[in-house]
Amino acid sequence: LDEIINHTNELFHLADISANFKLIIEVLLLKSKLSMVSRDISKSVEFADQALVLSIGKGFTGLEKKAELQKEEILQSMKRWEKLIEKESSIRDRLEESKLQDYLNRVLLLKFDT
């Protein structure tokens, strides 16, 4: 998980220096999912909020809807995540719950398409 977080931070830095706002938003959403897996729900909501604000500011309606849905999903699934955290569920269980692998694959495709 630490390695994924490090690569995500590198990807965010690359998106930032190239001013690729769509990729920045996607990486913020990825960081939101990673924060859930890392058991930091408040940080997860914070990253989703940042993605939402940026997508609204840039007029990316598709990404705006995506960020809204992710935030809604986080808020609706908080009890389920709290149970996973309390049970000290395995990283595998938390990754499956977050659907992180699918999202990571989409973000990587976006990075190479831009």
C-alpha positions in Angstrom: 0.0 0.0 0.0 2.8 2.4 0.8 4.3 1.8 -2.6 1.0 2.6 -4.3 0.7 5.8 -2.2 4.2 6.8 -3.2 3.5 6.3 -6.9 0.2 8.1 -6.6 2.1 11.1 -5.1 4.6 11.0 -7.9 1.7 10.9 -10.4 0.1 13.9 -8.7 3.3 15.8 -8.9 3.7 15.1 -12.6 0.1 16.1 -13.3 0.6 19.3 -11.2 3.7 20.4 -13.0 2.2 19.8 -16.4 -1.1 21.5 -15.3 -3.1 18.5 -16.4 -6.2 19.3 -14.4 -8.2 16.2 -15.5 -5.4 14.0 -14.3 -5.0 16.0 -11.1 -8.7 15.4 -10.4 -8.5 11.7 -11.2 -5.4 11.4 -8.9 -7.3 13.2 -6.1 -10.1 10.7 -6.4 -7.5 7.9 -6.4 -6.0 9.4 -3.2 -9.5 9.5 -1.7 -9.9 5.7 -2.3 -6.4 5.0 -1.0 -7.2 7.0 2.2 -10.2 4.8 2.7 -8.0 1.7 2.4 -5.5 3.3 4.8 -8.3 3.8 7.3 -8.4 7.6 7.1 -12.0 8.3 6.2 -11.8 12.1 6.9 -8.8 12.4 4.5 -10.8 10.4 2.0 -13.6 12.9 2.1 -11.1 15.8 2.0 -9.6 14.5 -1.3 -13.0 13.9 -2.8 -14.0 17.5 -1.9 -10.8 18.8 -3.5 -11.5 16.9 -6.6 -15.1 18.2 -6.6 -14.1 21.8 -6.2 -11.4 21.6 -8.9 -13.7 19.9 -11.3 -16.4 22.6 -10.8 -13.9 25.3 -11.1 -12.6 23.9 -14.4 -16.0 23.1 -15.8 -15.4 19.3 -16.0 -19.0 18.2 -15.5 -18.2 14.5 -16.0 -15.5 14.6 -13.4 -17.7 16.7 -11.2 -20.3 14.0 -11.2 -17.7 11.4 -10.6 -16.4 13.3 -7.5 -19.9 13.8 -6.2 -20.6 10.1 -6.6 -17.4 9.1 -4.8 -18.1 11.5 -1.9 -21.7 10.2 -1.7 -20.3 6.6 -1.7 -17.9 7.4 1.0 -20.5 9.0 3.2 -23.0 6.2 2.6 -20.5 3.4 3.3 -18.9 5.0 6.4 -20.5 2.5 8.7 -19.3 -0.4 6.6 -15.8 1.1 6.5 -15.8 1.7 10.3 -16.7 -2.0 10.8 -13.8 -3.0 8.5 -11.5 -0.8 10.4 -12.8 -2.0 13.8 -12.4 -5.6 12.7 -8.9 -4.8 11.5 -9.7 -6.3 8.2 -7.0 -7.4 5.9 -5.6 -5.1 3.3 -7.1 -7.4 0.7 -10.6 -7.0 2.1 -10.2 -3.2 2.2 -8.8 -3.1 -1.3 -11.8 -5.2 -2.6 -14.2 -2.9 -0.8 -12.7 0.2 -2.3 -12.6 -1.2 -5.9 -9.2 0.4 -6.0 -7.6 -1.9 -8.6 -10.2 -1.0 -11.3 -9.8 2.7 -10.6 -6.0 2.5 -10.6 -6.1 0.9 -14.0 -8.3 3.6 -15.4 -6.1 6.4 -14.0 -3.0 4.8 -15.4 -4.7 4.6 -18.8 -5.6 8.3 -18.6 -2.0 9.2 -17.7 -0.7 7.4 -20.9 -3.5 8.8 -23.1 -2.6 12.4 -22.3 
